[in-house]
Amino acid sequence: MTAQTAPAPVPASDPAGTDLHPLLPALLADDWEKVDAELPALLDLLFSRSAGEAWHKAGTFKNHLLDVYRTLALWDQPRDVRVLGLFHSVYSNEFVALKLFDASAKRAELAAAVGEEAERLIHTFCVMPRTRFVQKLTEIDAIPAGGLDLEKSDGSMLHLSQKDAAIFAIVSIADLTEQWHSWVDDVFQGFPWQTRQPVKENWAASLWPGQLMPSNEAWSLASRMARPLRDLPAELGLPVPPVFDRCRRILTQADEMAAVALYWQVVTRAHAISTPVAAVSLLKTAIAHNPDIAEPHLVLAQIALTQGDYDTAATHARIGLDILSAWGTAWDKRIAWSGWVAWARVLLQAGRTRSWPENLGGMIALGMVS
């Protein structure tokens, strides 16, 4: 277990925590032109292909693509990497049959819209053996200067340069953590070493969306995928993702599972919690097991507010807000990332202004931050 380092105190002049990533306000407001001047046109193209009508693991394909883009933007990735995230499965791939563009006839159309280099990345990401790529990332300590060679299903080999492999690793981590929750754990158990499980015998596990618990597998897998990125050569021009202690920390699956179990007992009231002290103990232990999750901090912040401990509330709210900003996706996917960010800012402002409703009905009036 690893302890979480608290951020610097929030200035009293900034009670709602507005000193975050400069793109955060535009991303929350869906002000795409402020995020990137060319983004509205790219979204028009994407949405014209019915991305909003296609189902995806935690919602729609449109939302998934936008959310992966958001994470890559918050990770300050170059333009072509962000565009890859936005279109990363539009030619379909080994996992999903969501073909928004025909790779056999429409590559020139997409290249004209996004640029030849971005389209090349999109196409390669769609046709490469993704499972083998993820396996490979977990087996190496660093991406070799000579790149990676992957065997495709037909026995042919695909070579990835060091830069392409790093780009695909970054996008794969954003892709994985955006969509994974307990239902995906059940139907894709053991990824990337999953085995076939008949639906008929496992019908209960197949019922979507399941409990929407945080994943017991995704964050630990993502940490192993991220490890080879920790010392990327500067000449690649790829910022190291600001997660898992800048890709230096490995989260064990045992710690991941413990964090989920402890958090879930509190938020579902499955544990016979008679006092806030018991809930606080469970949540702090969850954080010790997995420091890369925001939501336990936000629950701790709210408990502290109910007890009038405003300084503790502000500290936990700010840590949670920082983690949400770093990830660009929620761990507890019962609520969208934007909702968690809004709630974190409410909690932070309440801690800094030292005010909280005295009655349950007053909770309904919460919402605005300034």
Contacts in CASP RR format, 6 or more apart in sequence:
PFRMAT RR
TARGET T0000
AUTHOR 0000-0000-0000
METHOD contacts of the structure
MODEL  1
MTAQTAPAPVPASDPAGTDLHPLLPALLADDWEKVDAELPALLDLLFSRS
AGEAWHKAGTFKNHLLDVYRTLALWDQPRDVRVLGLFHSVYSNEFVALKL
FDASAKRAELAAAVGEEAERLIHTFCVMPRTRFVQKLTEIDAIPAGGLDL
EKSDGSMLHLSQKDAAIFAIVSIADLTEQWHSWVDDVFQGFPWQTRQPVK
ENWAASLWPGQLMPSNEAWSLASRMARPLRDLPAELGLPVPPVFDRCRRI
LTQADEMAAVALYWQVVTRAHAISTPVAAVSLLKTAIAHNPDIAEPHLVL
AQIALTQGDYDTAATHARIGLDILSAWGTAWDKRIAWSGWVAWARVLLQA
GRTRSWPENLGGMIALGMVS
1 255 0 8 1.000
1 288 0 8 1.000
1 289 0 8 1.000
2 245 0 8 1.000
2 249 0 8 1.000
2 288 0 8 1.000
2 291 0 8 1.000
3 288 0 8 1.000
3 291 0 8 1.000
4 287 0 8 1.000
4 288 0 8 1.000
4 291 0 8 1.000
4 319 0 8 1.000
6 315 0 8 1.000
6 318 0 8 1.000
6 319 0 8 1.000
7 318 0 8 1.000
7 319 0 8 1.000
7 322 0 8 1.000
9 314 0 8 1.000
9 315 0 8 1.000
9 318 0 8 1.000
10 17 0 8 1.000
10 19 0 8 1.000
10 314 0 8 1.000
10 318 0 8 1.000
10 348 0 8 1.000
10 352 0 8 1.000
11 19 0 8 1.000
12 352 0 8 1.000
15 348 0 8 1.000
15 349 0 8 1.000
15 351 0 8 1.000
15 352 0 8 1.000
15 353 0 8 1.000
15 370 0 8 1.000
16 345 0 8 1.000
16 348 0 8 1.000
16 349 0 8 1.000
16 352 0 8 1.000
16 369 0 8 1.000
16 370 0 8 1.000
17 318 0 8 1.000
17 321 0 8 1.000
17 345 0 8 1.000
17 348 0 8 1.000
17 349 0 8 1.000
18 25 0 8 1.000
20 321 0 8 1.000
20 322 0 8 1.000
20 325 0 8 1.000
21 74 0 8 1.000
21 325 0 8 1.000
23 34 0 8 1.000
23 35 0 8 1.000
23 73 0 8 1.000
23 74 0 8 1.000
24 74 0 8 1.000
24 325 0 8 1.000
24 341 0 8 1.000
25 31 0 8 1.000
26 32 0 8 1.000
26 34 0 8 1.000
26 35 0 8 1.000
27 35 0 8 1.000
27 70 0 8 1.000
27 73 0 8 1.000
27 74 0 8 1.000
28 338 0 8 1.000
28 341 0 8 1.000
28 342 0 8 1.000
32 39 0 8 1.000
32 40 0 8 1.000
32 43 0 8 1.000
33 39 0 8 1.000
33 40 0 8 1.000
35 73 0 8 1.000
36 73 0 8 1.000
36 79 0 8 1.000
36 82 0 8 1.000
41 113 0 8 1.000
42 83 0 8 1.000
42 86 0 8 1.000
42 113 0 8 1.000
42 114 0 8 1.000
43 66 0 8 1.000
43 86 0 8 1.000
45 113 0 8 1.000
46 62 0 8 1.000
46 65 0 8 1.000
46 86 0 8 1.000
46 87 0 8 1.000
46 90 0 8 1.000
46 100 0 8 1.000
47 62 0 8 1.000
49 90 0 8 1.000
49 100 0 8 1.000
49 101 0 8 1.000
50 100 0 8 1.000
51 60 0 8 1.000
51 61 0 8 1.000
51 62 0 8 1.000
51 65 0 8 1.000
51 100 0 8 1.000
52 60 0 8 1.000
52 61 0 8 1.000
52 62 0 8 1.000
52 63 0 8 1.000
53 60 0 8 1.000
54 60 0 8 1.000
54 61 0 8 1.000
54 62 0 8 1.000
54 98 0 8 1.000
55 61 0 8 1.000
56 63 0 8 1.000
56 64 0 8 1.000
56 98 0 8 1.000
56 179 0 8 1.000
57 64 0 8 1.000
57 179 0 8 1.000
57 180 0 8 1.000
57 181 0 8 1.000
57 183 0 8 1.000
57 184 0 8 1.000
58 64 0 8 1.000
58 178 0 8 1.000
58 179 0 8 1.000
58 181 0 8 1.000
58 209 0 8 1.000
58 333 0 8 1.000
61 89 0 8 1.000
61 98 0 8 1.000
64 178 0 8 1.000
64 179 0 8 1.000
65 85 0 8 1.000
65 86 0 8 1.000
65 87 0 8 1.000
65 88 0 8 1.000
65 89 0 8 1.000
66 86 0 8 1.000
67 178 0 8 1.000
67 328 0 8 1.000
67 329 0 8 1.000
67 337 0 8 1.000
68 85 0 8 1.000
68 86 0 8 1.000
68 88 0 8 1.000
68 171 0 8 1.000
68 174 0 8 1.000
68 175 0 8 1.000
68 178 0 8 1.000
69 82 0 8 1.000
69 85 0 8 1.000
69 86 0 8 1.000
70 328 0 8 1.000
70 329 0 8 1.000
70 337 0 8 1.000
71 174 0 8 1.000
71 177 0 8 1.000
71 178 0 8 1.000
71 327 0 8 1.000
71 328 0 8 1.000
71 329 0 8 1.000
72 81 0 8 1.000
72 82 0 8 1.000
72 85 0 8 1.000
72 170 0 8 1.000
72 171 0 8 1.000
72 174 0 8 1.000
73 82 0 8 1.000
74 325 0 8 1.000
74 326 0 8 1.000
74 327 0 8 1.000
74 328 0 8 1.000
75 170 0 8 1.000
75 174 0 8 1.000
75 239 0 8 1.000
75 241 0 8 1.000
75 242 0 8 1.000
76 239 0 8 1.000
77 170 0 8 1.000
77 238 0 8 1.000
77 239 0 8 1.000
78 237 0 8 1.000
78 238 0 8 1.000
79 118 0 8 1.000
80 117 0 8 1.000
80 118 0 8 1.000
80 121 0 8 1.000
81 121 0 8 1.000
81 167 0 8 1.000
81 170 0 8 1.000
81 171 0 8 1.000
81 238 0 8 1.000
83 114 0 8 1.000
83 118 0 8 1.000
83 121 0 8 1.000
83 122 0 8 1.000
84 118 0 8 1.000
84 121 0 8 1.000
84 122 0 8 1.000
84 125 0 8 1.000
84 167 0 8 1.000
84 171 0 8 1.000
85 171 0 8 1.000
85 174 0 8 1.000
85 175 0 8 1.000
87 110 0 8 1.000
87 114 0 8 1.000
87 118 0 8 1.000
87 122 0 8 1.000
88 122 0 8 1.000
88 125 0 8 1.000
88 126 0 8 1.000
88 171 0 8 1.000
88 175 0 8 1.000
89 95 0 8 1.000
89 96 0 8 1.000
89 98 0 8 1.000
89 125 0 8 1.000
89 126 0 8 1.000
90 98 0 8 1.000
90 99 0 8 1.000
90 100 0 8 1.000
90 101 0 8 1.000
90 110 0 8 1.000
90 122 0 8 1.000
90 126 0 8 1.000
91 99 0 8 1.000
91 100 0 8 1.000
91 101 0 8 1.000
91 102 0 8 1.000
91 103 0 8 1.000
91 122 0 8 1.000
91 123 0 8 1.000
91 126 0 8 1.000
91 127 0 8 1.000
92 98 0 8 1.000
92 99 0 8 1.000
92 103 0 8 1.000
92 126 0 8 1.000
93 125 0 8 1.000
93 126 0 8 1.000
93 127 0 8 1.000
93 130 0 8 1.000
94 129 0 8 1.000
94 130 0 8 1.000
94 131 0 8 1.000
94 153 0 8 1.000
95 130 0 8 1.000
101 107 0 8 1.000
101 109 0 8 1.000
101 110 0 8 1.000
103 123 0 8 1.000
103 126 0 8 1.000
103 127 0 8 1.000
107 119 0 8 1.000
107 123 0 8 1.000
110 119 0 8 1.000
110 122 0 8 1.000
111 118 0 8 1.000
111 119 0 8 1.000
114 122 0 8 1.000
121 164 0 8 1.000
121 167 0 8 1.000
124 158 0 8 1.000
124 160 0 8 1.000
124 164 0 8 1.000
124 168 0 8 1.000
125 168 0 8 1.000
125 171 0 8 1.000
127 158 0 8 1.000
128 150 0 8 1.000
128 152 0 8 1.000
128 158 0 8 1.000
128 160 0 8 1.000
128 168 0 8 1.000
129 150 0 8 1.000
129 151 0 8 1.000
129 152 0 8 1.000
129 153 0 8 1.000
129 158 0 8 1.000
130 172 0 8 1.000
131 191 0 8 1.000
131 192 0 8 1.000
132 150 0 8 1.000
132 151 0 8 1.000
132 192 0 8 1.000
133 148 0 8 1.000
133 150 0 8 1.000
133 160 0 8 1.000
133 165 0 8 1.000
133 168 0 8 1.000
133 172 0 8 1.000
134 172 0 8 1.000
134 191 0 8 1.000
134 192 0 8 1.000
134 221 0 8 1.000
134 225 0 8 1.000
135 192 0 8 1.000
135 193 0 8 1.000
136 148 0 8 1.000
136 150 0 8 1.000
137 169 0 8 1.000
137 172 0 8 1.000
137 224 0 8 1.000
137 225 0 8 1.000
137 227 0 8 1.000
137 228 0 8 1.000
138 192 0 8 1.000
138 221 0 8 1.000
138 224 0 8 1.000
138 225 0 8 1.000
140 228 0 8 1.000
141 227 0 8 1.000
141 228 0 8 1.000
142 228 0 8 1.000
142 231 0 8 1.000
143 162 0 8 1.000
143 165 0 8 1.000
143 166 0 8 1.000
143 169 0 8 1.000
143 228 0 8 1.000
143 229 0 8 1.000
143 232 0 8 1.000
144 162 0 8 1.000
145 162 0 8 1.000
145 233 0 8 1.000
146 161 0 8 1.000
146 162 0 8 1.000
147 159 0 8 1.000
147 160 0 8 1.000
147 161 0 8 1.000
147 162 0 8 1.000
147 164 0 8 1.000
147 165 0 8 1.000
148 159 0 8 1.000
148 160 0 8 1.000
148 165 0 8 1.000
149 157 0 8 1.000
149 158 0 8 1.000
149 159 0 8 1.000
149 160 0 8 1.000
150 157 0 8 1.000
150 158 0 8 1.000
150 159 0 8 1.000
150 160 0 8 1.000
151 157 0 8 1.000
151 158 0 8 1.000
152 158 0 8 1.000
160 168 0 8 1.000
162 233 0 8 1.000
162 236 0 8 1.000
163 236 0 8 1.000
163 238 0 8 1.000
166 229 0 8 1.000
166 232 0 8 1.000
166 236 0 8 1.000
166 238 0 8 1.000
167 238 0 8 1.000
169 225 0 8 1.000
169 226 0 8 1.000
169 228 0 8 1.000
169 229 0 8 1.000
170 229 0 8 1.000
170 238 0 8 1.000
170 241 0 8 1.000
172 225 0 8 1.000
173 222 0 8 1.000
173 225 0 8 1.000
173 226 0 8 1.000
173 241 0 8 1.000
173 243 0 8 1.000
174 241 0 8 1.000
174 329 0 8 1.000
176 218 0 8 1.000
176 221 0 8 1.000
176 222 0 8 1.000
176 225 0 8 1.000
177 218 0 8 1.000
177 219 0 8 1.000
177 222 0 8 1.000
177 327 0 8 1.000
177 329 0 8 1.000
178 329 0 8 1.000
180 215 0 8 1.000
180 217 0 8 1.000
180 218 0 8 1.000
181 209 0 8 1.000
181 212 0 8 1.000
181 213 0 8 1.000
181 214 0 8 1.000
181 215 0 8 1.000
181 333 0 8 1.000
182 210 0 8 1.000
182 211 0 8 1.000
182 212 0 8 1.000
182 213 0 8 1.000
182 214 0 8 1.000
182 215 0 8 1.000
182 216 0 8 1.000
183 208 0 8 1.000
183 209 0 8 1.000
183 210 0 8 1.000
183 211 0 8 1.000
183 212 0 8 1.000
184 215 0 8 1.000
184 218 0 8 1.000
185 215 0 8 1.000
185 216 0 8 1.000
185 217 0 8 1.000
185 218 0 8 1.000
186 202 0 8 1.000
186 205 0 8 1.000
186 206 0 8 1.000
186 210 0 8 1.000
187 197 0 8 1.000
187 205 0 8 1.000
187 206 0 8 1.000
188 194 0 8 1.000
189 195 0 8 1.000
189 197 0 8 1.000
189 217 0 8 1.000
190 217 0 8 1.000
191 217 0 8 1.000
191 221 0 8 1.000
192 221 0 8 1.000
197 205 0 8 1.000
199 206 0 8 1.000
212 333 0 8 1.000
212 334 0 8 1.000
213 260 0 8 1.000
213 264 0 8 1.000
214 259 0 8 1.000
214 260 0 8 1.000
214 263 0 8 1.000
214 264 0 8 1.000
214 293 0 8 1.000
214 295 0 8 1.000
214 331 0 8 1.000
214 332 0 8 1.000
214 333 0 8 1.000
215 256 0 8 1.000
215 260 0 8 1.000
216 253 0 8 1.000
216 256 0 8 1.000
216 257 0 8 1.000
216 260 0 8 1.000
217 253 0 8 1.000
217 256 0 8 1.000
219 251 0 8 1.000
219 256 0 8 1.000
219 290 0 8 1.000
219 292 0 8 1.000
219 293 0 8 1.000
219 331 0 8 1.000
220 250 0 8 1.000
220 251 0 8 1.000
220 252 0 8 1.000
220 253 0 8 1.000
220 255 0 8 1.000
220 256 0 8 1.000
222 243 0 8 1.000
222 244 0 8 1.000
223 244 0 8 1.000
223 249 0 8 1.000
223 250 0 8 1.000
223 251 0 8 1.000
223 292 0 8 1.000
224 250 0 8 1.000
226 241 0 8 1.000
226 243 0 8 1.000
226 244 0 8 1.000
226 247 0 8 1.000
227 244 0 8 1.000
227 247 0 8 1.000
227 248 0 8 1.000
227 250 0 8 1.000
228 247 0 8 1.000
229 238 0 8 1.000
229 240 0 8 1.000
229 241 0 8 1.000
229 247 0 8 1.000
230 240 0 8 1.000
230 246 0 8 1.000
230 247 0 8 1.000
230 248 0 8 1.000
232 238 0 8 1.000
232 240 0 8 1.000
240 246 0 8 1.000
240 247 0 8 1.000
241 247 0 8 1.000
242 326 0 8 1.000
243 292 0 8 1.000
243 326 0 8 1.000
243 327 0 8 1.000
244 250 0 8 1.000
244 251 0 8 1.000
244 292 0 8 1.000
249 291 0 8 1.000
249 292 0 8 1.000
251 290 0 8 1.000
251 292 0 8 1.000
255 289 0 8 1.000
255 290 0 8 1.000
256 289 0 8 1.000
256 290 0 8 1.000
258 285 0 8 1.000
258 286 0 8 1.000
258 289 0 8 1.000
258 290 0 8 1.000
259 286 0 8 1.000
259 287 0 8 1.000
259 289 0 8 1.000
259 290 0 8 1.000
259 293 0 8 1.000
259 296 0 8 1.000
260 286 0 8 1.000
262 282 0 8 1.000
262 283 0 8 1.000
262 285 0 8 1.000
262 286 0 8 1.000
262 289 0 8 1.000
263 282 0 8 1.000
263 283 0 8 1.000
263 286 0 8 1.000
263 293 0 8 1.000
263 295 0 8 1.000
263 296 0 8 1.000
263 299 0 8 1.000
263 332 0 8 1.000
264 270 0 8 1.000
265 271 0 8 1.000
265 273 0 8 1.000
265 282 0 8 1.000
266 273 0 8 1.000
266 279 0 8 1.000
266 282 0 8 1.000
266 283 0 8 1.000
266 296 0 8 1.000
266 299 0 8 1.000
267 295 0 8 1.000
267 299 0 8 1.000
267 332 0 8 1.000
271 278 0 8 1.000
271 279 0 8 1.000
271 282 0 8 1.000
273 279 0 8 1.000
273 282 0 8 1.000
276 303 0 8 1.000
276 306 0 8 1.000
276 307 0 8 1.000
279 299 0 8 1.000
279 303 0 8 1.000
280 300 0 8 1.000
280 303 0 8 1.000
283 296 0 8 1.000
283 299 0 8 1.000
283 300 0 8 1.000
283 303 0 8 1.000
284 296 0 8 1.000
284 300 0 8 1.000
286 293 0 8 1.000
286 296 0 8 1.000
287 293 0 8 1.000
287 296 0 8 1.000
287 297 0 8 1.000
292 323 0 8 1.000
292 327 0 8 1.000
293 323 0 8 1.000
293 331 0 8 1.000
294 319 0 8 1.000
294 320 0 8 1.000
294 321 0 8 1.000
294 322 0 8 1.000
294 323 0 8 1.000
294 324 0 8 1.000
294 327 0 8 1.000
294 330 0 8 1.000
294 331 0 8 1.000
294 340 0 8 1.000
294 344 0 8 1.000
295 320 0 8 1.000
295 330 0 8 1.000
295 331 0 8 1.000
295 332 0 8 1.000
295 340 0 8 1.000
297 316 0 8 1.000
297 317 0 8 1.000
297 319 0 8 1.000
297 320 0 8 1.000
297 323 0 8 1.000
298 316 0 8 1.000
298 317 0 8 1.000
298 320 0 8 1.000
298 340 0 8 1.000
298 343 0 8 1.000
298 344 0 8 1.000
298 347 0 8 1.000
300 312 0 8 1.000
300 316 0 8 1.000
301 312 0 8 1.000
301 313 0 8 1.000
301 314 0 8 1.000
301 315 0 8 1.000
301 316 0 8 1.000
301 317 0 8 1.000
301 320 0 8 1.000
301 344 0 8 1.000
301 347 0 8 1.000
301 348 0 8 1.000
301 351 0 8 1.000
302 313 0 8 1.000
302 347 0 8 1.000
304 310 0 8 1.000
304 312 0 8 1.000
304 313 0 8 1.000
304 316 0 8 1.000
305 313 0 8 1.000
305 347 0 8 1.000
305 350 0 8 1.000
305 351 0 8 1.000
305 356 0 8 1.000
306 356 0 8 1.000
308 356 0 8 1.000
310 350 0 8 1.000
310 351 0 8 1.000
310 352 0 8 1.000
310 354 0 8 1.000
310 356 0 8 1.000
311 351 0 8 1.000
313 347 0 8 1.000
313 350 0 8 1.000
313 351 0 8 1.000
314 348 0 8 1.000
314 351 0 8 1.000
314 352 0 8 1.000
316 347 0 8 1.000
317 344 0 8 1.000
317 345 0 8 1.000
317 347 0 8 1.000
317 348 0 8 1.000
317 350 0 8 1.000
317 351 0 8 1.000
318 348 0 8 1.000
320 344 0 8 1.000
321 341 0 8 1.000
321 344 0 8 1.000
321 345 0 8 1.000
321 348 0 8 1.000
324 330 0 8 1.000
324 337 0 8 1.000
324 340 0 8 1.000
324 341 0 8 1.000
324 344 0 8 1.000
325 341 0 8 1.000
327 337 0 8 1.000
328 337 0 8 1.000
329 337 0 8 1.000
330 336 0 8 1.000
330 337 0 8 1.000
330 340 0 8 1.000
332 340 0 8 1.000
335 343 0 8 1.000
342 367 0 8 1.000
342 369 0 8 1.000
345 369 0 8 1.000
346 366 0 8 1.000
346 367 0 8 1.000
346 369 0 8 1.000
348 369 0 8 1.000
349 369 0 8 1.000
349 370 0 8 1.000
350 356 0 8 1.000
350 366 0 8 1.000
357 363 0 8 1.000
357 365 0 8 1.000
357 366 0 8 1.000
END
